[in-house]
């Protein structure tokens, strides 16, 4: 996966979430673009991101447990 804000490549979903929390969520105008399977859904919080993943991309949860 690639970070939609800084173009950093990460190895999986959990690395992506960790990167976003540590680096990009500090921006005042933080918007999280899903990016899973080219999904362009824009979300403004990690709670909304988690809900979106569980509803629309649940198939990647078991496959991307890479740290």
Protein Blocks (a to p, Z undefined) as FASTA:
>chain_A
ZZfklopacfbfklmmmmmmmmmmmpmklccdekpghiabdcfbfklmmmmmmmmmmmmm
mmmmcZZ
